[in-house]
Amino acid sequence: MRDLTRPLFTIGIVSGLIGVSPATLRAWEARGLLSPQRDRRTGRRLYSWRDVERLQYINFLVSKRRVPIGGVKSALRRSAGASTGEWVIDRRRPRSRRGAPSYEVVHTG
């Protein structure tokens, strides 16, 4: 079993995995959405698998759901008891009134 909290990834790797720029990751950190660990020698940010899962959730809320940052903070507080890895996008939700598919992040655990 892998340690999900072990810092492994640099900001460049994580930005590629998530699909956002390093500047966006820094901005989300500045707004208090996450706190990556720092390398003691270099001061570089290091992200764990758990951080990556959280960032995927943040990116989904911001880019797909168009949730403002304040709303993202609220959503993160509500989901604090569960691993973000247990959240999935439910695409089977009924369509919205405009006919576009409606997506929802749901807890599977």
N, C-alpha and C positions, 0 to 999 in steps of 0.2 A: 504494500500500500504506500502510495507516495504522500509526502508531506505537502499539503496544499498551501501552507503558509511560508514555506521556504523561499526566500528571494532568489530568483533565477534569471529574470529577464531584464534587459536594459530598456530604456524608453523607446529606442528605435525599433527593437523587436516587437514590443507591445503595440506601438502605433501601427505597425504592419498587420499584426494579428487582429486588431480591433477595426482598422480602417479609418483612423483619424490621425491628424498630424501630432507630432510631439508637442507643439505649442498648445493644442487643444488639451492634451493630457495635463500639461502644466497649469493651464487655466482651470481645469476641473479640480486639480489639487489645491490651487489658490482659493477656490470657492468652497473648500472643505468637503468635497465629495469622496476623497480618498487620501490616504497618507502612505505612500510607498516607503519602504525602508531605504536606508542610504548605506552605501559602501563606506565603511569606516576610513579607509585609506583615501579614496578619491572623492567622496561626497556624491557620487552618481546615484541616481534613483535606481532601485531594483524592485521589480514586481514579482509577486508570487502568483501561482495558479488562481488562488482565491481573489487576488487583485484583478486578474484578467477577467474572471467571471463577473465581478462587480462592474468592471468597465464595459463589458458586453451589455449588461443590463442598463447601465447609464446611457450608452450609445443608442440602444433600442428606444429608450424613453425619449431622448432628445431628438433623434433623427426620424424615427417612425411615428411616434406618438405626438411629437411636437410639444413635449412637456417642458415648461420653463425650468431653469435651474432650481428655483425655490421649490417647485413641485417635485423635482427629482430628489431633493433632500428629504421631503416628506415621504416619498415612496421608499427611500432607503431606510428611513426610520421605521416604517411599518413592516418592512421585510427583515428587520434586524435579527429576529429570532431564527431565521432559516438561512441556510447556505444559499447564496445566489445561484449556485449550480443546480438547485432544485427548482428554479424558475424556468419556465419554458414559454414560448410564444404559442398561444392557442389560435390557430388560423380557422378553426371550425366555428367560430362565433358567428351569430347572424350578421347579415350585412347591415351597414348603417342606413339611415334614411336616404342618403344620396346614392345608394347602390354600390358604394365602394366596400370592399371587404373590411371587416372590423377585426382588429387584432387585440389580443389581451395577453398580458403576462400573468400566468397562473402558477400557483404553488402545487407541485406534484407530490410532495411528501406527506 
